[in-house]
Amino acid sequence: MIFIVVKFEVKDEYVDRWPELVAEFTTATRQEPGNKWFDWSRSLENPNEYVLVEAFEDDAAEAHVNSEHFTRMTEQFPQYLVKTPRIISRQIEGDGWEEMGEVQVSE
């Protein structure tokens, strides 16, 4: 699986609207064949930073970056950002989330 984490630092005037600004891109990506998840979070340390955690089946990431909605994103998003997003993209073993062994919740 391809596992990706991207950090977006959003300009002050757009930070509260970020979920709305990325909604179309998010919906389109989640509907792509091979997308496992595509989840946004907001940093607790930096309220202007949004973190995107996404995963694709091994052969699906290339189709994602060649999609029409990805191209639109690369053209539209920079105006909302303080700086170029930072990314970690790795191929890893596994097929999804697993339970954490060190913390167990009894039901």
C-alpha positions in Angstrom: 0.0 0.0 0.0 1.1 3.6 -0.6 0.9 5.6 2.7 1.0 9.4 2.4 1.0 12.2 5.0 0.9 15.8 3.9 1.1 18.9 6.0 -0.6 22.1 4.7 0.0 25.4 6.4 -3.0 27.6 5.5 -3.1 31.4 5.4 -4.9 33.0 8.3 -7.8 34.3 6.2 -8.5 30.8 4.8 -7.8 28.5 7.8 -11.4 28.3 9.1 -12.7 27.7 5.5 -10.1 25.0 4.6 -12.5 22.0 5.0 -14.9 23.8 2.7 -12.2 24.7 0.2 -10.9 21.1 0.0 -14.3 19.4 0.1 -14.6 18.8 -3.7 -11.1 17.4 -3.9 -11.7 15.2 -0.8 -14.9 13.7 -2.2 -13.5 13.0 -5.6 -10.4 11.4 -4.2 -12.4 9.2 -1.8 -14.4 7.9 -4.8 -11.3 6.9 -6.7 -10.8 3.1 -7.2 -7.9 2.0 -5.0 -8.3 4.8 -2.4 -8.2 3.3 1.1 -8.7 6.5 3.1 -8.3 10.2 2.8 -8.6 11.9 6.2 -8.0 15.5 7.3 -7.0 16.6 10.8 -6.0 19.9 12.3 -2.8 20.3 14.2 -3.1 20.9 18.0 0.3 22.8 18.0 -0.3 25.0 14.9 -4.0 25.9 14.3 -3.0 26.9 10.7 -1.7 23.5 9.9 -3.9 20.7 8.4 -2.6 17.2 8.1 -3.8 14.9 5.4 -3.4 11.1 5.9 -4.2 9.1 2.9 -3.5 5.6 1.5 -3.9 3.9 -1.9 -3.6 0.4 -3.2 -0.1 0.1 -4.8 -1.3 0.6 -8.3 -3.8 3.5 -7.6 -1.6 6.4 -6.5 -0.4 7.1 -10.1 -4.0 7.4 -11.3 -4.7 9.8 -8.4 -1.9 12.2 -9.3 -3.0 12.1 -13.0 -6.7 12.8 -12.2 -8.5 15.9 -13.2 -9.3 16.9 -9.6 -5.6 16.5 -8.6 -4.6 18.8 -11.4 -7.2 21.4 -10.3 -5.9 21.1 -6.7 -2.3 21.8 -7.8 -3.5 25.0 -9.6 -5.9 26.2 -6.9 -4.5 25.3 -3.5 -1.2 27.4 -3.6 -3.2 30.7 -3.2 -4.5 29.5 0.2 -1.1 28.3 1.6 1.7 30.0 3.5 4.3 27.6 2.0 4.7 24.5 -0.1 3.2 21.5 1.6 5.5 18.9 3.3 5.0 15.3 2.4 6.0 11.8 3.4 5.0 9.1 0.8 6.1 5.5 1.3 5.2 2.1 0.0 4.6 -0.1 3.1 3.5 -3.6 3.9 -0.1 -4.1 5.0 -3.5 -3.4 3.8 -5.0 -1.1 6.4 -5.1 0.0 10.0 -4.3 -2.5 12.7 -5.1 -2.4 16.5 -2.4 -0.9 18.7 -0.8 -3.6 20.8 0.4 -1.3 23.6 -3.0 0.3 24.4 -6.0 -2.1 24.7 -9.6 -1.1 25.4 -11.8 -3.7 26.9 -15.4 -3.6 25.8 
